[in-house]
Amino acid sequence: MAALPVFRWRLAPDGYATRRQLRARGLRPGGQCVAAQLERPRRRRGPLVAYLYRVELAKPVRPMTQARWRALAKANAARRRCPACRCDAGYVIPTSLGTCVPCAYPEPSESVRSACHG
């Protein structure tokens, strides 16, 4: 296996792009392997690495269909639903808590909680 070409940060030749740069152009890697990498040196730690893809081998981004929009909306709604009280929190539930804030930090004076903390 041949080693990848390594370029210094901001010194990659034309024809290479990162995933984000491809996406900004309306492209995707399209199954191609990483063609090169960028390295940005840092003090006291290893370098930051960014992988590059060939622009001429990139393919156009697939359009969003109605089914994909529905699936995305369903996934985002699931991220807002609290697993403890099953209510829509109105925000994405933090993974550090695992539940909505009222369930994670219940008020000690609350003897009976109303539906959905409202």
N, C-alpha and C positions, 0 to 999 in steps of 0.2 A: 504494500500500500504506500503510495507516494505521500509525502508530507504536504500539508496545505501551505500555500504562500502566506507569509505574514507581513502585514504592512503596519507602519506606525500610524497612530491616530491622525485622522484628517489627511492622510497621504495615499489613500487608495486610488488606483487609476480609474478612469471612466470605464463604464461597463459593469461595475460591481455595485451592489446596493444591499442594505440590511433589509430585514423583513418590514420594518416600519417605513423605510424609504420606498420599498416596492408597493406597499399598501397605499401610500400617499399618491402614487402614480396610477392606482387602480389595478395593480398587479399582485400576483402571489407567486411563491417559488415554484409551484406546479410539480412537485415531486422530485425536483433536482436536488442533488447533494450539495453540501456546503462547498463553495469554490475557493474561499480564502478567509482569512480572519484579520481583524484589526486588533492591535494591542495598545493600550494606553498605560504607560508606566505610572505606578503609584509608590509613594514612600512607605516603607515598612510593611508592605503587603504585596501580594502578587498583582500582576497587571489586570486591568479590566479588558475583557475580550468581547468583541462583537463579530458575529459570523456574517459573511458576505455571500451573496448569490449572484449569478450571472443575469444581467437584465435581459439579454436577448433570448434566454431560455425560459424566462418567466411567462406565465399565462395570465389572462385577464381574470379578475375576481369574479366568482360565480354570483349571479344576482340573487337577492333575497326573494324567495317565493312566499306566498301567503302562509303555507304550512310552516316555513321556517320562522316567520314573524310570530305565528301563534305559539310555536314551541319556545321561542325566546321569551315571550310574555309570560308563559306558564312557568318557566324556570325562574324568572325574576320575581314572580308572585310567591313562589315557594321560598325564596330567600327572605321574604318579608314576613312570612307566617311563623309565629312562635310555636315551637313544638310542645311547650308546657300548657299554654292556655288556648292554643289554636286560633288566635286572633291575628289579624293583619296589623302589624306594628306601625305601618306607614313609613318604615325605613328598613334597610337591609339589616338583619339581625347580626350583630358582631359575633364572629366565630370565637372570640375570646370569652364571651359570656355564654353563648349557646342558646340563650333565651332572650326575650325582650327585657328591657331595663326594669319595668315594674316586677316581673317575675324573678329577675336576678337579685334585686334589692327590694324586697317587700317592706312596706312600712310596718313597724311593730304594732302600731295602734289600730291597724286595719283588722277587724275581726271577720267581717264579711266583705269580700271584694265583689264589686259589680261586674257584669259581663264586659269583657274586654277592657277592664281597668278604667272605664269611663265614668 
